[in-house]
Amino acid sequence: MKHLLQGKLSRRAVLQNATVGAIGIDPALRAAVYAQGSDKPEKEEVKIGFIPLTDCASVVMASVLGIDKKYGVKIIPTKEASWAGVRDKLVTGELDFAHVLYGLIYGVHIGVGGAKKDMAVLMTLNNNGQAITLSKKLADKGAVDGSGLAKLMAGEKRPTGQEYTFAQTFPTGTHAMWLYYWMAAHGINPIKDAKVITVPPPQMVANMRVGNMDGYCVGEPWNHRAIIDGIGVTAITTQDIWKDHPEKVLGTTGEFVKKYPNTARAVTAAILEASKWIDTGLANKNKMAETIADKSYVNTSVDAINQRILGRYQNGMGKTWDDPNHMKFYNDGAVTFPYLSDGMWFLTQHKRWGLIKDHPDYLAVAKQINQIDIYKQAAVASKTPVPKDVMRSSKLMDGVVWDGRDPKKYAESFKVSNAVA
């Protein structure tokens, strides 16, 4: 109890003494943080769902290392079978939080990809570290990258019922959007020129092995696993589609945040500290790989995980390289901040691909979902630097810049789309 009280006092002291410029929190917010009295978590034991992927690591390590206890909560990581299952359990309250696809949270909030429910993003869990894998059969025919795939699909057309088939992990999710963006950048309309199916991440390799798809987009370690097993090649990494792109988030419902704001802050702070721990150095990353490879978590070999988290890549065709833009969990807070523009980008792609008919109020939706205030409070508690701006600018693989300033114009700017007129 004593150390919890000390933690509370130290966090309060930090809040009172911090300057606006140093942490980017306005005085009114600082004064309001503890206005409700005790910052003790209302709910001290929380279930956080995760899918067996490398980027569940910060949630797992917050629990395994006992960082959660420092903030007065106990995290119980709960292994889930599919993103649809994660969605359903979040919506019903069976899970308190989840390691979850950015675009899934936005889809549910606006009523696409599930029953409509107010949702919340507390922090971004990672940048980068996903990939698009093509089957060895396609690679042997020259489809080793986007242009090669486009050439093959144009030259070797397939009859109805035997279409080129690609898998993503959830219709409104990140992997669907990376896959579509990449294909479209090479002149392939993923909706009209191919068949797209949904497959849970841990089932990707097995499905490719039996020929159920020609390619897929998924998180690690299931791209590197396909190379180890000799059934696929890496056509592109997602960081080559969008450097430092947003990926998984810590998600919950809007209702949970309203009911348990202290719990939301404590859990966010614990995972922020775990994120920082992972990115601190080589030894920590190796320890993380050994931990999450266990059957309780990702259930794969350590070597399927530890290479790509260190930026050591191979494509399955003899090429190896060191990638500085590998999966990152912290990067001095740049990874974890829930930029409004990141959430808005997924909405522009949902509009582009016909998942939503009308333009939403992009900025208003992002402000509803991304819990900037709670994040800033958790950042103070975990001594995480906070960016000055809630928006950021990025240039994607086709040279187009996304900065969130004119989302409607951006959504309508793509030549290859499936937008509903």
N, C-alpha and C positions, 0 to 999 in steps of 0.2 A: 504494500500500500504506500509505503514511504516513497519508493522510487517513482510511483505513478504521480504522487503529489508534487515531487520535485520536477518531474517532466512537465506537469501542468504549469507550474510556476515559471519554469524556464521558457516555455513556449509563450506564456503571457508576457514575460519580460522582453522576449524577442519582438513580439507584436508591438509593445509599447515603445520600444527604443528604435525600431527600424525606421529608416527614412523612406520617403515615397520613391525617390530615384533608385535606391538600392534594390528594392524588391517589387516595385511597380504596383503597390497596393495603396489605394487612396485612404486618407485619414478616416473618412466616414466608415469605410469597410473595416478598418483596423478596430475602431471603437465598437463596431457592432458584433465582432466575432464572438465575444464572450458575454454579450448583452443578456443572453438567455440564462446566465448563471453558470453552473458547472459544465465543463466540456467533456465530462465523463460519457463514454459511448452508451447510448440507450440500450443497444443490443450488443452483448459482449462476445457472443459466439456466432459466426457467420459462415454460411456455405457459399463457396465461390466455385461455380462450374467452370470446367476447362475441357478443351479438346486436345487429344494427344498430338501436340505440335511443339517445336522448339520454343516458340514465342509465348508459351504458357509459363516460362521459367520464372518470371518475377513474382507471379502469384504463388507458385510452388515454393520458391526460396524464401519468401516472406514468412511462410509457415514453417518450413524445415529449419531455418536459422533462428527461429524464435523472435524475429523482428516485430511480429504482430503484437507480442506480449508487451513490448516497450510502449505501445500506443493504447494498451488496455483492451485489446480484442484478441480473439482466437479465430484464426482463419482455418476452415476445413476445406481443402481443395477436393472437389467432387468431379471425378472423371465422367465425361459424357460421350455418347456415341455419335451424335450428329449435331449440326448447327440448328436444325429444326427442333431437336430435343432441347437444346439450350434455350432457344426462343420460348418454347412452350413453358419450360420450368421457371424462366424469369417472369413471364407474364402472369403465371399463377401464383408466384411467390414461393415456389418450392426451392428455388435458389434465391439467395439474397443479392448476389452479384455474379458476373461471369466475365471470363476472358472470352471476348466475343468480337466478331467481325464489325468493323465500323459501319459498313453499309447496311448490316442487318438491323442495328439499332435505329438507324434513320428510316429504314423501310417500315418497321413496325410502328414507329411514331406517326408516320403519315398514312398508315393503313395499307402498305404494300408488302407482300411476303409474309402475311400473318394478320391476325386480328389487330385492329388499331388500339394502341395504348400509349399513353405518355411515357417516354423513355428518357434515360439520362446517360451521358458520357461523363465520367469523372476524370479520366486521364487517358492518354495514349500509352499503350504498353510497349510498342516497338515500331521502329521504322525499318524498311527494307527486308531482305531475307526470304522472299518467296521466289518462285521461278515458274517458267512454262516448260514442261517436258513433252517431247514428241517421241513416238514409238521408234524403236530400232528399225522397224519395217519401213516407216516413212523416211527415216534418216538414210537408209540404204538406197532410197530412190532420189536422194538429193535434198529432201526437206529437212535441213539442219538449222534453218533460221526462218524468219518471216518471209523474205523474198523467195526462198526455196520452196516454202510451203505454198505460197501463192502460185508459183509456176507449176508445181505438181497438181494442185487442185484445178487449175485452168487446163492443163494438158491431159490429165487423166480423170475425166469426169466420172462420177458414179451414178448408177440408177437410183430411183426412188426406193427407199427402204434399205439402201446400203450407203447412205450419205457419209461423208467425212464427219466423224463424231468427236466432240471435245467435251471434257468435263470441267466443271467448276464446283465450288463447294456449297453455294447458296445463291439463289437468284438475284438478290440485291446486294450480295456481299462483295468484299474486296477482290477476291479471285476472279469472279465473273467480270468485274470491271477491268481488271488488268488484262485478262484474256481478250475481251472485246476490243479494248483500246489498241492492243498490239496487232490483232488481226486486221482491224479497220485501217490502221496506219499503213498496212501493206495491201490495201484495196480489197480485202475480204470482208464481206458483211457476215458477221457470225450468226445472225438470226436467219438470213435468207440463203446464204451459201453453204451452210453447214447445219448439223444437228448438235444441239448443246444439251447435255444432261447434268444432273446434280448427283454428286457422289461424296460421301463423307471422307474427310482427309485420310484417315488410316486405311481406307479401302481402295485408294487410288492405285497403288502398286499392283494389288491382286487383280483389279479389274483390267488394268492394262496388260497384265501377263496373259489373261485369257482372251484378249482382243476385243474388249467391250468399247474401247475408245482409241482414237489415233493420237490424242494429246490431252494434256490437262494442265490446269494452273492450280497450285496448292502451296502451302507453306512447307518449310523444312520440318523434319528431315526426309519428307516423302519424294523430293526430287533427287536428292543424293542417293536415296535408297534404290531408286530405279536404275541409277548408274552402277551401283554396287552389284545389283542383281542382273545387270546386263540386258535390261529390257527397254531402256529409254535413254535419251540424250537431253541435255539442257539446251534449249533453243535460245533462251534469253532469261536473265534474271530480272525481277521486277524493279530493282534499283536502276536498271538500264532503261526501264520504261519511264520511271519517275524517281530521280535521286532523292533519297530521304522521304519517301512517301509514307503517309499514315497507314497503319495496318490494323492490328487488334487494339481494342480499347477495354478499359474496365467499365462495364456497363451494368446498369440496374434500371429500375423503373422510376419515373418521376415521383410516384407515390412513396417509394421507399426513402428517397432523399428528403421529402417533406416530413415524413414520420420520424426518421432516424438521422438527422443531419450530422450529429457528432460521430455516429458510427461511420457514416460515409466519409467524413474527414479523416478519421483514425485509420480506416482501411486504406484510403488513398495515400496517406502519409507512410504507412508501413510498406506499401508496394513501391512507392517512390524510393524509399531507402534501399529496398531489395534491388531495384533497378540500378541504383548507383553502385551497389556492391558488385553486381554482375559485371558492369563495365569498368570496374577499377583495374583489372589486369588479367593476365594470362592464367594465373593460378585459380582465380575465382571462376573464370569461364570454364576451365577444365573441371572444377569441382561441380559447377552447375550441370555440365554435360553428363558427368557420372551420376549425378542425382536424378535428373529427369529421364535418363535412359531406362530407369527401373520400370518394371512391369506395372507398378502402381501409377505411373505417369505416361510417358510416351511409348514404352515397351519396344525398344529397338536397341541396336548395338551402339555403344558410345561413339564408335568411329563414324556412324551415320550422322551424328550430331556435331562432334567437336571440330571437324574440318571447316565447315562453312561458317560457323560462328566466329572463327578466327580469320575469315576472309580467304581461306585456301580453297579455291574452286577448281574443278575439272568438269569438262562438258560431256565426257563419255566417248569422245572421239579423238583423244590424245592431246587435247589442248588443256593446259593448266595455267592458272593466273592467280595473283594476289589481288583481291578486291577490297579497296579501302572503304567502300560503301556497303559493307556486309551488315548483317542484322545488328541493330543497336537498340539498347534498352533505356539509355539515359542521356548521354552526350551533353552533360551539363544542363539538363532540363529542356533542351531543344526537342528531344524525342517526346517527352511526356506531356508537354503542354497541349491542352485540347483546343488547338487553333480553330476558330470559327470557319475559316476558309477551307479547312480540311473536310469538315462535315458537309459544307455547301457543295464541294466538288462532287461528292457521291450523288447528291440530288441532281446535279447537272447531267450526270451520266444516266441516272434513272430516267430522266426526261428524254435524253438522247436515244435510249434504246426502247422507248415506248412502255416502260414499266409504270410511268405516271403520264396522264394525258395532258394536264395543264401545268403551267409553271407555278410552283409554290412561291411563297414569300421566303426566298432562300435564307436571307439573313435572320429573319424572325424565327424560323424553324431551328436554325443553328443556335441561336441565343436561348431558345427553350430547352434544347437537349444538352448542350455543352455547359457543364457546371463550373464556369470560370471562377466564381467566388469561392466555392468549396475547394477547388484546386489550389487557389492562392493561399488559403489558410493551411492546407496540408503541406504546401511548399515551404511555408514559414516553419512549420513543425519539423520538417525533415531537412531543413537548410538547403532547399533546392532553388537555384536561380530561376527567376521568372522573366520570360521575354517581355519586351516593352509593348509589343503590338499583338492584338488578338487575331490578326490576319498575317499571312506570309505569302511570298511570291515564289513560284516554282516554274521551271521550264521543262516540259515533258519531251519525250523522245522525238516527236514530230516538230519540235521547235516552237510549239504554241505555249505561251505563258499563261499560267493561271494565278490570279491574285485575289479572286473573290469580288472584284469591283463591279463587274457587270455580268452576273451569272446567267441571265436570260440570253444575252447576246452570245456568250460563250457556248451555252447549251445548243444554240441554233447554228453555230458556226461550222459544224462538221459535215463534210461531204458525204461520208458514210455514216448512216444512222438508220434507226427504225422508229423515229419519232411519229407519234400519232398527230395527224394534221388537225 
